[in-house]
């Protein structure tokens, strides 16, 4: 009888079996067939040597080693898992997590996925096939992340408490500081009004310096209070018409505008969903800053414009390409600044000019930066000495 084709099929079968065996050995998993009646693996292959850390060529029964090393605390869980599989549907997959305990005290966590492989005449499963994978590193990573998260939660709670205490301290200390300053200023003014005619030029100069120092200190305390309130006040968002806001700012800064003969231009500004009080302070600080840093013998001019731009077109850190932003620009014709100082001007107490040249506390633009951050936006500044400045606020639409 010609058995050529039979031999060819046998050869293909052996090659297929060899291929399957090699593939199983290459996998990081363990593949097994478990007999539910004998409660023993009848087939076990895969990355066993690496998992159990023993010589692959030894004569020990891998199945016995597995049964010996499984943590006894998981025995009942595994039994329930197997009982559930006895009555599972053919394509139903059941997962179980357990661990092995080695003599050196080392743990290995495993995750198994099982399904029915064979049934008896009554339809109950007698054998299951499964794949097990070592998840020890994953468990360790998750535990580390949980530990880090717990630490972060604790630290966050501590920071919130410290923040609340600092805000309370700032508010109380500022009020307590202002009372003696008010008295110093009041009594200095009374002495000056009553006895100024009998003062020498030097004494009058000293009293002027006292009044100037007290005024500067009061302004600084008020600015610090404003800065601390920026993050502690309730963040109630409302519709804010920026055109009306500019009109209100002009009214607030009337004396300053009149004294400097300033011109404030704004039209076709949008209505934004924002925190009204904070946006009022934002516009007020930037516009008053532009008027204050004006060139000598030149009327300050501030132009406020707004356009809608795509986040992907904004070349700066912090822009989200998925968003659209309102780009609100404040362009002035003031003294400008060196571009290298862009970030410095938004920091607390940072000034580019002396107090005698341009009065101020060095807090106004830091408050602006915080307000913009509170609205999930960012602020940029460009300038050139003698050619004015442009402050640009980006707020997500």
C-alpha atoms as a printed R data frame, in Angstrom:
    type eleno elety resid chain resno       x       y      z
1   ATOM     1    CA   UNK     A     1   0.000   0.000  0.000
2   ATOM     2    CA   UNK     A     2   1.364   3.447 -0.926
3   ATOM     3    CA   UNK     A     3   1.817   5.368  2.359
4   ATOM     4    CA   UNK     A     4   3.738   8.315  0.943
5   ATOM     5    CA   UNK     A     5   0.937  10.782  1.666
6   ATOM     6    CA   UNK     A     6   0.481   9.330  5.169
7   ATOM     7    CA   UNK     A     7   4.206   9.789  5.901
8   ATOM     8    CA   UNK     A     8   4.009  13.357  4.553
9   ATOM     9    CA   UNK     A     9   1.052  14.118  6.850
10  ATOM    10    CA   UNK     A    10   2.920  12.625  9.818
11  ATOM    11    CA   UNK     A    11   5.921  14.802  9.002
12  ATOM    12    CA   UNK     A    12   3.721  17.915  8.796
13  ATOM    13    CA   UNK     A    13   2.087  16.967 12.086
14  ATOM    14    CA   UNK     A    14   5.461  16.531 13.823
15  ATOM    15    CA   UNK     A    15   6.638  19.878 12.447
16  ATOM    16    CA   UNK     A    16   3.412  21.535 13.595
17  ATOM    17    CA   UNK     A    17   3.791  19.976 17.051
18  ATOM    18    CA   UNK     A    18   7.432  21.099 17.217
19  ATOM    19    CA   UNK     A    19   6.402  24.595 16.160
20  ATOM    20    CA   UNK     A    20   3.694  24.738 18.851
21  ATOM    21    CA   UNK     A    21   6.126  23.461 21.490
22  ATOM    22    CA   UNK     A    22   8.753  26.080 20.574
23  ATOM    23    CA   UNK     A    23   6.173  28.849 20.581
24  ATOM    24    CA   UNK     A    24   4.956  27.778 24.047
25  ATOM    25    CA   UNK     A    25   8.536  27.742 25.351
26  ATOM    26    CA   UNK     A    26   9.130  31.249 24.040
27  ATOM    27    CA   UNK     A    27   6.050  32.667 25.717
28  ATOM    28    CA   UNK     A    28   6.461  34.346 29.130
29  ATOM    29    CA   UNK     A    29   3.275  32.529 30.213
30  ATOM    30    CA   UNK     A    30   2.545  29.041 31.525
31  ATOM    31    CA   UNK     A    31   0.055  26.937 29.562
32  ATOM    32    CA   UNK     A    32  -1.578  24.034 31.360
33  ATOM    33    CA   UNK     A    33  -4.375  21.492 31.320
34  ATOM    34    CA   UNK     A    34  -5.738  20.802 34.783
35  ATOM    35    CA   UNK     A    35  -7.746  17.677 35.680
36  ATOM    36    CA   UNK     A    36 -10.550  18.716 38.034
37  ATOM    37    CA   UNK     A    37 -11.116  15.145 39.334
38  ATOM    38    CA   UNK     A    38  -7.446  14.301 39.953
39  ATOM    39    CA   UNK     A    39  -6.786  17.903 41.052
40  ATOM    40    CA   UNK     A    40  -3.549  17.859 39.146
41  ATOM    41    CA   UNK     A    41  -1.989  19.358 36.021
42  ATOM    42    CA   UNK     A    42  -1.798  16.750 33.285
43  ATOM    43    CA   UNK     A    43  -0.053  19.122 30.916
44  ATOM    44    CA   UNK     A    44   2.265  21.951 31.851
45  ATOM    45    CA   UNK     A    45   4.461  23.959 29.508
46  ATOM    46    CA   UNK     A    46   5.934  27.386 29.041
47  ATOM    47    CA   UNK     A    47   8.288  29.531 31.049
48  ATOM    48    CA   UNK     A    48   8.270  27.188 34.066
49  ATOM    49    CA   UNK     A    49  11.995  27.160 34.783
50  ATOM    50    CA   UNK     A    50  12.135  30.952 35.015
51  ATOM    51    CA   UNK     A    51   8.997  31.116 37.113
52  ATOM    52    CA   UNK     A    52  10.060  28.559 39.700
53  ATOM    53    CA   UNK     A    53  13.746  29.390 39.485
54  ATOM    54    CA   UNK     A    54  14.982  25.821 39.136
55  ATOM    55    CA   UNK     A    55  16.964  23.843 36.512
56  ATOM    56    CA   UNK     A    56  14.760  23.007 33.533
57  ATOM    57    CA   UNK     A    57  16.471  19.610 33.175
58  ATOM    58    CA   UNK     A    58  15.739  18.384 36.721
59  ATOM    59    CA   UNK     A    59  13.535  15.366 37.375
60  ATOM    60    CA   UNK     A    60  10.980  17.053 39.636
61  ATOM    61    CA   UNK     A    61   7.344  17.071 38.627
62  ATOM    62    CA   UNK     A    62   6.471  20.681 37.851
63  ATOM    63    CA   UNK     A    63   2.860  20.087 38.822
64  ATOM    64    CA   UNK     A    64   3.889  18.902 42.290
65  ATOM    65    CA   UNK     A    65   6.099  21.949 42.694
66  ATOM    66    CA   UNK     A    66   3.210  24.246 41.794
67  ATOM    67    CA   UNK     A    67   0.888  22.558 44.284
68  ATOM    68    CA   UNK     A    68   3.563  22.698 46.946
69  ATOM    69    CA   UNK     A    69   4.340  26.386 46.459
70  ATOM    70    CA   UNK     A    70   0.829  27.821 46.171
71  ATOM    71    CA   UNK     A    71   0.043  29.950 49.197
72  ATOM    72    CA   UNK     A    72  -2.333  27.927 51.457
73  ATOM    73    CA   UNK     A    73  -4.386  31.062 52.050
74  ATOM    74    CA   UNK     A    74  -5.522  30.822 48.429
75  ATOM    75    CA   UNK     A    75  -6.548  27.120 48.550
76  ATOM    76    CA   UNK     A    76 -10.237  27.747 49.210
77  ATOM    77    CA   UNK     A    77 -10.345  30.484 46.598
78  ATOM    78    CA   UNK     A    78  -8.831  28.134 43.978
79  ATOM    79    CA   UNK     A    79 -11.287  25.321 44.868
80  ATOM    80    CA   UNK     A    80 -14.259  27.642 44.420
81  ATOM    81    CA   UNK     A    81 -12.757  28.786 41.116
82  ATOM    82    CA   UNK     A    82 -12.516  25.172 39.877
83  ATOM    83    CA   UNK     A    83 -16.059  24.333 41.025
84  ATOM    84    CA   UNK     A    84 -17.406  27.300 39.102
85  ATOM    85    CA   UNK     A    85 -15.620  26.026 35.982
86  ATOM    86    CA   UNK     A    86 -17.295  22.600 36.274
87  ATOM    87    CA   UNK     A    87 -20.565  24.206 35.240
88  ATOM    88    CA   UNK     A    88 -19.195  26.972 32.995
89  ATOM    89    CA   UNK     A    89 -20.160  27.372 29.333
90  ATOM    90    CA   UNK     A    90 -17.641  26.271 26.690
91  ATOM    91    CA   UNK     A    91 -16.396  29.759 25.758
92  ATOM    92    CA   UNK     A    92 -16.751  31.253 29.212
93  ATOM    93    CA   UNK     A    93 -13.443  32.536 30.607
94  ATOM    94    CA   UNK     A    94 -12.798  32.675 34.359
95  ATOM    95    CA   UNK     A    95  -9.932  34.633 35.935
96  ATOM    96    CA   UNK     A    96  -8.221  34.075 39.264
97  ATOM    97    CA   UNK     A    97  -5.294  35.720 41.023
98  ATOM    98    CA   UNK     A    98  -3.101  33.794 43.476
99  ATOM    99    CA   UNK     A    99   0.491  33.622 44.627
100 ATOM   100    CA   UNK     A   100   3.377  31.244 45.210
101 ATOM   101    CA   UNK     A   101   5.519  31.341 48.327
102 ATOM   102    CA   UNK     A   102   9.149  30.266 47.953
103 ATOM   103    CA   UNK     A   103  11.391  28.936 50.725
104 ATOM   104    CA   UNK     A   104  13.464  32.132 50.666
105 ATOM   105    CA   UNK     A   105  10.339  34.107 51.578
106 ATOM   106    CA   UNK     A   106   9.918  35.542 48.087
107 ATOM   107    CA   UNK     A   107   6.436  35.886 46.589
108 ATOM   108    CA   UNK     A   108   5.292  35.502 43.000
109 ATOM   109    CA   UNK     A   109   1.818  36.643 42.022
110 ATOM   110    CA   UNK     A   110   0.056  34.902 39.142
111 ATOM   111    CA   UNK     A   111  -3.019  35.664 37.076
112 ATOM   112    CA   UNK     A   112  -4.733  32.692 35.398
113 ATOM   113    CA   UNK     A   113  -7.412  32.671 32.714
114 ATOM   114    CA   UNK     A   114  -9.228  29.322 32.406
115 ATOM   115    CA   UNK     A   115 -11.945  27.728 30.264
116 ATOM   116    CA   UNK     A   116 -13.444  24.242 29.876
117 ATOM   117    CA   UNK     A   117 -11.339  21.764 27.854
118 ATOM   118    CA   UNK     A   118 -13.165  18.412 28.342
119 ATOM   119    CA   UNK     A   119 -16.484  17.245 29.767
120 ATOM   120    CA   UNK     A   120 -17.876  13.903 30.980
121 ATOM   121    CA   UNK     A   121 -21.068  12.244 29.741
122 ATOM   122    CA   UNK     A   122 -23.224  14.282 32.128
123 ATOM   123    CA   UNK     A   123 -21.853  17.521 30.737
124 ATOM   124    CA   UNK     A   124 -19.687  18.465 33.701
125 ATOM   125    CA   UNK     A   125 -16.234  19.791 32.990
126 ATOM   126    CA   UNK     A   126 -13.464  17.325 33.856
127 ATOM   127    CA   UNK     A   127 -10.505  19.221 32.465
128 ATOM   128    CA   UNK     A   128  -9.766  22.902 32.039
129 ATOM   129    CA   UNK     A   129  -7.159  24.644 29.923
130 ATOM   130    CA   UNK     A   130  -5.556  27.818 31.095
131 ATOM   131    CA   UNK     A   131  -2.823  30.393 30.734
132 ATOM   132    CA   UNK     A   132  -1.020  31.862 33.745
133 ATOM   133    CA   UNK     A   133   1.200  34.943 33.714
134 ATOM   134    CA   UNK     A   134   3.551  36.355 36.331
135 ATOM   135    CA   UNK     A   135   2.151  39.702 37.556
136 ATOM   136    CA   UNK     A   136   4.546  40.191 40.491
137 ATOM   137    CA   UNK     A   137   6.188  43.288 38.999
138 ATOM   138    CA   UNK     A   138   2.798  44.739 38.129
139 ATOM   139    CA   UNK     A   139   1.555  44.162 41.676
140 ATOM   140    CA   UNK     A   140   4.698  45.766 43.089
141 ATOM   141    CA   UNK     A   141   4.255  48.763 40.794
142 ATOM   142    CA   UNK     A   142   0.605  49.121 41.792
143 ATOM   143    CA   UNK     A   143   1.497  48.881 45.470
144 ATOM   144    CA   UNK     A   144   4.221  51.493 45.002
145 ATOM   145    CA   UNK     A   145   1.762  53.757 43.192
146 ATOM   146    CA   UNK     A   146  -0.785  53.294 45.975
147 ATOM   147    CA   UNK     A   147   1.869  54.125 48.559
148 ATOM   148    CA   UNK     A   148   2.899  57.217 46.585
149 ATOM   149    CA   UNK     A   149  -0.736  58.209 46.184
150 ATOM   150    CA   UNK     A   150  -1.307  57.858 49.936
151 ATOM   151    CA   UNK     A   151   1.767  60.026 50.560
152 ATOM   152    CA   UNK     A   152   0.530  62.618 48.048
153 ATOM   153    CA   UNK     A   153  -2.940  62.671 49.620
154 ATOM   154    CA   UNK     A   154  -1.399  63.187 53.058
155 ATOM   155    CA   UNK     A   155   0.974  65.896 51.787
156 ATOM   156    CA   UNK     A   156  -1.871  67.591 49.930
157 ATOM   157    CA   UNK     A   157  -3.972  67.673 53.097
158 ATOM   158    CA   UNK     A   158  -1.005  69.122 54.995
159 ATOM   159    CA   UNK     A   159  -0.443  71.755 52.286
160 ATOM   160    CA   UNK     A   160  -4.116  72.721 52.320
161 ATOM   161    CA   UNK     A   161  -3.976  73.149 56.078
162 ATOM   162    CA   UNK     A   162  -0.760  75.198 55.828
163 ATOM   163    CA   UNK     A   163  -2.305  77.265 53.029
164 ATOM   164    CA   UNK     A   164  -5.387  77.965 55.123
165 ATOM   165    CA   UNK     A   165  -3.234  78.913 58.109
166 ATOM   166    CA   UNK     A   166  -1.051  81.188 55.937
167 ATOM   167    CA   UNK     A   167  -4.113  82.883 54.443
168 ATOM   168    CA   UNK     A   168  -5.533  83.401 57.908
169 ATOM   169    CA   UNK     A   169  -2.192  84.670 59.173
170 ATOM   170    CA   UNK     A   170  -1.778  87.039 56.204
171 ATOM   171    CA   UNK     A   171  -5.254  88.464 56.692
172 ATOM   172    CA   UNK     A   172  -4.941  88.912 60.480
173 ATOM   173    CA   UNK     A   173  -1.333  90.136 60.367
174 ATOM   174    CA   UNK     A   174  -2.135  92.602 57.605
175 ATOM   175    CA   UNK     A   175  -5.021  94.088 59.566
176 ATOM   176    CA   UNK     A   176  -2.973  94.211 62.761
177 ATOM   177    CA   UNK     A   177  -0.129  95.881 60.874
178 ATOM   178    CA   UNK     A   178  -2.366  98.468 59.269
179 ATOM   179    CA   UNK     A   179  -3.719  99.844 62.558
180 ATOM   180    CA   UNK     A   180  -0.366 101.154 63.896
181 ATOM   181    CA   UNK     A   181   0.460 102.434 60.403
182 ATOM   182    CA   UNK     A   182  -2.791 104.406 60.328
183 ATOM   183    CA   UNK     A   183  -1.910 105.913 63.705
184 ATOM   184    CA   UNK     A   184   1.600 106.839 62.572
185 ATOM   185    CA   UNK     A   185   0.185 108.495 59.474
186 ATOM   186    CA   UNK     A   186  -2.597 110.288 61.391
187 ATOM   187    CA   UNK     A   187  -0.328 111.673 64.110
188 ATOM   188    CA   UNK     A   188   2.351 112.625 61.557
189 ATOM   189    CA   UNK     A   189  -0.249 114.603 59.612
190 ATOM   190    CA   UNK     A   190  -1.545 116.257 62.807
191 ATOM   191    CA   UNK     A   191   1.961 117.306 63.853
192 ATOM   192    CA   UNK     A   192   2.714 118.588 60.350
193 ATOM   193    CA   UNK     A   193  -0.538 120.599 60.184
194 ATOM   194    CA   UNK     A   194  -0.126 122.030 63.681
195 ATOM   195    CA   UNK     A   195   3.584 122.775 63.896
196 ATOM   196    CA   UNK     A   196   4.863 122.785 60.313
197 ATOM   197    CA   UNK     A   197   5.646 126.530 60.489
198 ATOM   198    CA   UNK     A   198   8.118 125.944 63.307
199 ATOM   199    CA   UNK     A   199   9.841 123.000 61.524
200 ATOM   200    CA   UNK     A   200  13.247 123.329 60.053
201 ATOM   201    CA   UNK     A   201  13.672 122.205 56.442
202 ATOM   202    CA   UNK     A   202  15.331 119.015 57.664
203 ATOM   203    CA   UNK     A   203  12.481 118.173 60.089
204 ATOM   204    CA   UNK     A   204   9.879 118.791 57.380
205 ATOM   205    CA   UNK     A   205  11.813 116.455 55.079
206 ATOM   206    CA   UNK     A   206  11.881 113.764 57.775
207 ATOM   207    CA   UNK     A   207   8.100 113.947 58.234
208 ATOM   208    CA   UNK     A   208   7.595 113.766 54.471
209 ATOM   209    CA   UNK     A   209   9.715 110.643 54.410
210 ATOM   210    CA   UNK     A   210   7.690 109.119 57.269
211 ATOM   211    CA   UNK     A   211   4.432 109.769 55.391
212 ATOM   212    CA   UNK     A   212   5.856 108.332 52.149
213 ATOM   213    CA   UNK     A   213   7.158 105.197 53.909
214 ATOM   214    CA   UNK     A   214   3.846 104.622 55.721
215 ATOM   215    CA   UNK     A   215   1.880 105.059 52.473
216 ATOM   216    CA   UNK     A   216   4.184 102.609 50.695
217 ATOM   217    CA   UNK     A   217   3.791 100.069 53.513
218 ATOM   218    CA   UNK     A   218  -0.018 100.395 53.471
219 ATOM   219    CA   UNK     A   219  -0.065  99.903 49.702
220 ATOM   220    CA   UNK     A   220   2.159  96.838 50.039
221 ATOM   221    CA   UNK     A   221  -0.110  95.302 52.705
222 ATOM   222    CA   UNK     A   222  -3.191  95.926 50.548
223 ATOM   223    CA   UNK     A   223  -1.435  94.337 47.577
224 ATOM   224    CA   UNK     A   224  -0.462  91.307 49.658
225 ATOM   225    CA   UNK     A   225  -4.061  90.938 50.805
226 ATOM   226    CA   UNK     A   226  -5.234  91.084 47.191
227 ATOM   227    CA   UNK     A   227  -2.658  88.455 46.219
228 ATOM   228    CA   UNK     A   228  -3.678  86.088 49.033
229 ATOM   229    CA   UNK     A   229  -7.385  86.533 48.257
230 ATOM   230    CA   UNK     A   230  -6.899  85.624 44.592
231 ATOM   231    CA   UNK     A   231  -6.812  81.913 45.438
232 ATOM   232    CA   UNK     A   232  -8.983  81.892 48.563
233 ATOM   233    CA   UNK     A   233 -12.094  83.706 47.352
234 ATOM   234    CA   UNK     A   234 -14.993  81.690 45.965
235 ATOM   235    CA   UNK     A   235 -14.595  81.027 42.243
236 ATOM   236    CA   UNK     A   236 -18.111  81.773 40.997
237 ATOM   237    CA   UNK     A   237 -18.088  81.990 37.200
238 ATOM   238    CA   UNK     A   238 -20.451  84.395 35.456
239 ATOM   239    CA   UNK     A   239 -20.879  86.015 32.051
240 ATOM   240    CA   UNK     A   240 -18.531  88.993 31.899
241 ATOM   241    CA   UNK     A   241 -18.955  91.562 29.102
242 ATOM   242    CA   UNK     A   242 -15.413  92.802 28.516
243 ATOM   243    CA   UNK     A   243 -16.650  95.990 26.778
244 ATOM   244    CA   UNK     A   244 -18.584  96.990 29.909
245 ATOM   245    CA   UNK     A   245 -15.634  95.914 32.039
246 ATOM   246    CA   UNK     A   246 -13.319  98.384 30.237
247 ATOM   247    CA   UNK     A   247 -15.884 101.161 30.782
248 ATOM   248    CA   UNK     A   248 -15.904 100.336 34.518
249 ATOM   249    CA   UNK     A   249 -12.085 100.343 34.604
250 ATOM   250    CA   UNK     A   250 -12.016 103.796 32.986
251 ATOM   251    CA   UNK     A   251 -14.322 105.075 35.719
252 ATOM   252    CA   UNK     A   252 -12.159 103.499 38.446
253 ATOM   253    CA   UNK     A   253  -8.959 104.974 37.003
254 ATOM   254    CA   UNK     A   254 -10.492 108.365 36.145
255 ATOM   255    CA   UNK     A   255  -8.028 110.449 38.182
256 ATOM   256    CA   UNK     A   256  -5.013 108.563 36.839
257 ATOM   257    CA   UNK     A   257  -6.268 108.800 33.252
258 ATOM   258    CA   UNK     A   258  -6.978 112.523 33.637
259 ATOM   259    CA   UNK     A   259  -3.600 113.261 35.209
260 ATOM   260    CA   UNK     A   260  -1.675 111.419 32.476
261 ATOM   261    CA   UNK     A   261  -4.050 112.435 29.665
262 ATOM   262    CA   UNK     A   262  -4.309 108.730 28.814
263 ATOM   263    CA   UNK     A   263  -6.393 107.211 26.014
264 ATOM   264    CA   UNK     A   264  -7.962 103.780 26.468
265 ATOM   265    CA   UNK     A   265  -9.339 102.139 23.293
266 ATOM   266    CA   UNK     A   266 -11.476  98.992 23.218
267 ATOM   267    CA   UNK     A   267 -14.280  97.724 21.003
268 ATOM   268    CA   UNK     A   268 -15.921  94.470 19.883
269 ATOM   269    CA   UNK     A   269 -14.649  92.582 22.912
270 ATOM   270    CA   UNK     A   270 -16.342  89.238 23.704
271 ATOM   271    CA   UNK     A   271 -18.398  88.122 26.689
272 ATOM   272    CA   UNK     A   272 -16.534  85.454 28.660
273 ATOM   273    CA   UNK     A   273 -17.480  82.978 31.346
274 ATOM   274    CA   UNK     A   274 -15.159  84.188 34.115
275 ATOM   275    CA   UNK     A   275 -14.827  85.197 37.755
276 ATOM   276    CA   UNK     A   276 -16.051  88.831 37.600
277 ATOM   277    CA   UNK     A   277 -14.044  90.279 40.517
278 ATOM   278    CA   UNK     A   278 -10.806  88.639 39.375
279 ATOM   279    CA   UNK     A   279 -11.217  89.719 35.740
280 ATOM   280    CA   UNK     A   280 -11.915  93.264 36.898
281 ATOM   281    CA   UNK     A   281  -8.657  93.184 38.837
282 ATOM   282    CA   UNK     A   282  -6.817  91.641 35.873
283 ATOM   283    CA   UNK     A   283  -7.885  94.400 33.447
284 ATOM   284    CA   UNK     A   284  -7.365  97.124 36.049
285 ATOM   285    CA   UNK     A   285  -3.831  95.990 36.895
286 ATOM   286    CA   UNK     A   286  -2.684  95.685 33.278
287 ATOM   287    CA   UNK     A   287  -4.226  98.970 32.104
288 ATOM   288    CA   UNK     A   288  -2.986 100.960 35.130
289 ATOM   289    CA   UNK     A   289   0.434  99.350 34.654
290 ATOM   290    CA   UNK     A   290   0.524 100.565 31.031
291 ATOM   291    CA   UNK     A   291  -0.473 104.100 32.086
292 ATOM   292    CA   UNK     A   292   2.043 104.172 34.926
293 ATOM   293    CA   UNK     A   293   4.997 103.085 32.758
294 ATOM   294    CA   UNK     A   294   4.399 105.721 30.101
295 ATOM   295    CA   UNK     A   295   7.063 107.783 28.378
296 ATOM   296    CA   UNK     A   296   7.753 111.288 29.579
297 ATOM   297    CA   UNK     A   297   5.873 114.032 27.698
298 ATOM   298    CA   UNK     A   298   3.842 111.404 25.817
299 ATOM   299    CA   UNK     A   299   0.146 110.683 26.413
300 ATOM   300    CA   UNK     A   300  -0.294 107.010 27.300
301 ATOM   301    CA   UNK     A   301  -2.367 105.047 24.815
302 ATOM   302    CA   UNK     A   302  -3.675 101.559 25.609
303 ATOM   303    CA   UNK     A   303  -5.511  99.496 23.005
304 ATOM   304    CA   UNK     A   304  -7.471  96.395 24.095
305 ATOM   305    CA   UNK     A   305  -8.339  93.833 21.385
306 ATOM   306    CA   UNK     A   306  -9.588  90.242 21.356
307 ATOM   307    CA   UNK     A   307  -9.502  87.490 18.725
308 ATOM   308    CA   UNK     A   308 -10.312  83.789 18.743
309 ATOM   309    CA   UNK     A   309  -7.308  81.546 17.987
310 ATOM   310    CA   UNK     A   310  -6.626  77.807 17.785
311 ATOM   311    CA   UNK     A   311  -4.460  76.244 20.480
312 ATOM   312    CA   UNK     A   312  -2.296  74.524 17.846
313 ATOM   313    CA   UNK     A   313  -1.327  77.940 16.477
314 ATOM   314    CA   UNK     A   314  -0.035  79.219 19.834
315 ATOM   315    CA   UNK     A   315   3.704  78.626 20.118
316 ATOM   316    CA   UNK     A   316   4.129  78.485 23.884
317 ATOM   317    CA   UNK     A   317   4.225  75.983 26.722
318 ATOM   318    CA   UNK     A   318   0.788  75.465 28.240
319 ATOM   319    CA   UNK     A   319  -1.306  75.780 25.065
320 ATOM   320    CA   UNK     A   320  -3.626  72.832 24.406
321 ATOM   321    CA   UNK     A   321  -3.963  72.175 20.681
322 ATOM   322    CA   UNK     A   322  -7.483  70.787 21.209
323 ATOM   323    CA   UNK     A   323  -8.787  74.095 22.573
324 ATOM   324    CA   UNK     A   324  -9.691  77.443 21.130
325 ATOM   325    CA   UNK     A   325  -8.527  80.468 23.087
326 ATOM   326    CA   UNK     A   326  -9.613  84.060 23.438
327 ATOM   327    CA   UNK     A   327  -6.464  86.074 22.805
328 ATOM   328    CA   UNK     A   328  -6.880  89.383 24.675
329 ATOM   329    CA   UNK     A   329  -4.105  91.876 23.927
330 ATOM   330    CA   UNK     A   330  -3.227  95.095 25.780
331 ATOM   331    CA   UNK     A   331  -0.954  97.189 23.544
332 ATOM   332    CA   UNK     A   332   0.627 100.376 24.908
333 ATOM   333    CA   UNK     A   333   3.110 103.026 23.789
334 ATOM   334    CA   UNK     A   334   5.022 103.106 27.067
335 ATOM   335    CA   UNK     A   335   8.654 102.684 27.984
336 ATOM   336    CA   UNK     A   336   8.684  98.947 27.168
337 ATOM   337    CA   UNK     A   337  11.213  96.497 28.609
338 ATOM   338    CA   UNK     A   338  13.948  94.084 27.608
339 ATOM   339    CA   UNK     A   339  12.402  90.809 26.425
340 ATOM   340    CA   UNK     A   340  14.752  88.778 28.632
341 ATOM   341    CA   UNK     A   341  12.814  90.059 31.668
342 ATOM   342    CA   UNK     A   342   9.433  88.711 30.473
343 ATOM   343    CA   UNK     A   343   9.146  86.039 33.173
344 ATOM   344    CA   UNK     A   344  10.634  88.211 35.911
345 ATOM   345    CA   UNK     A   345   7.882  90.844 35.693
346 ATOM   346    CA   UNK     A   346   5.223  88.254 36.608
347 ATOM   347    CA   UNK     A   347   7.061  87.168 39.763
348 ATOM   348    CA   UNK     A   348   6.204  88.454 43.233
349 ATOM   349    CA   UNK     A   349   8.039  91.645 44.315
350 ATOM   350    CA   UNK     A   350   9.984  91.851 41.044
351 ATOM   351    CA   UNK     A   351  10.538  95.320 39.605
352 ATOM   352    CA   UNK     A   352  12.577  96.535 36.625
353 ATOM   353    CA   UNK     A   353  12.685 100.157 37.826
354 ATOM   354    CA   UNK     A   354  13.354 101.906 41.113
355 ATOM   355    CA   UNK     A   355  10.548 103.033 43.432
356 ATOM   356    CA   UNK     A   356  11.545 106.651 42.951
357 ATOM   357    CA   UNK     A   357  11.032 106.395 39.175
358 ATOM   358    CA   UNK     A   358   7.773 104.471 39.124
359 ATOM   359    CA   UNK     A   359   5.827 103.842 42.347
360 ATOM   360    CA   UNK     A   360   4.378 100.398 43.026
361 ATOM   361    CA   UNK     A   361   4.636  97.216 45.087
362 ATOM   362    CA   UNK     A   362   5.856  94.716 42.484
363 ATOM   363    CA   UNK     A   363   2.772  92.549 43.076
364 ATOM   364    CA   UNK     A   364   0.278  93.745 40.442
365 ATOM   365    CA   UNK     A   365   1.457  91.571 37.532
366 ATOM   366    CA   UNK     A   366   1.994  88.576 39.853
367 ATOM   367    CA   UNK     A   367  -1.708  88.869 40.732
368 ATOM   368    CA   UNK     A   368  -2.540  89.011 36.995
369 ATOM   369    CA   UNK     A   369  -0.567  85.815 36.414
370 ATOM   370    CA   UNK     A   370  -2.407  84.025 39.231
371 ATOM   371    CA   UNK     A   371  -5.820  85.188 37.984
372 ATOM   372    CA   UNK     A   372  -5.095  83.903 34.473
373 ATOM   373    CA   UNK     A   373  -3.915  80.552 35.898
374 ATOM   374    CA   UNK     A   374  -7.159  80.359 37.895
375 ATOM   375    CA   UNK     A   375  -8.982  80.559 34.538
376 ATOM   376    CA   UNK     A   376  -6.825  77.741 33.038
377 ATOM   377    CA   UNK     A   377  -5.079  80.216 30.760
378 ATOM   378    CA   UNK     A   378  -1.670  81.847 30.516
379 ATOM   379    CA   UNK     A   379  -0.239  85.322 30.048
380 ATOM   380    CA   UNK     A   380   2.601  86.517 27.832
381 ATOM   381    CA   UNK     A   381   4.426  89.833 27.537
382 ATOM   382    CA   UNK     A   382   6.501  91.249 24.714
383 ATOM   383    CA   UNK     A   383   8.344  94.520 24.762
384 ATOM   384    CA   UNK     A   384  11.173  96.622 23.480
385 ATOM   385    CA   UNK     A   385  12.772  99.521 25.363
386 ATOM   386    CA   UNK     A   386  11.243 102.782 24.181
387 ATOM   387    CA   UNK     A   387   8.719 101.064 21.883
388 ATOM   388    CA   UNK     A   388   5.958  99.987 24.282
389 ATOM   389    CA   UNK     A   389   4.668  96.637 25.486
390 ATOM   390    CA   UNK     A   390   2.030  94.072 24.597
391 ATOM   391    CA   UNK     A   391   0.478  91.987 27.363
392 ATOM   392    CA   UNK     A   392  -1.443  89.014 25.918
393 ATOM   393    CA   UNK     A   393  -3.878  86.939 27.936
394 ATOM   394    CA   UNK     A   394  -5.019  83.547 26.607
395 ATOM   395    CA   UNK     A   395  -8.253  82.150 28.076
396 ATOM   396    CA   UNK     A   396  -9.807  78.850 26.859
397 ATOM   397    CA   UNK     A   397 -13.107  79.421 25.058
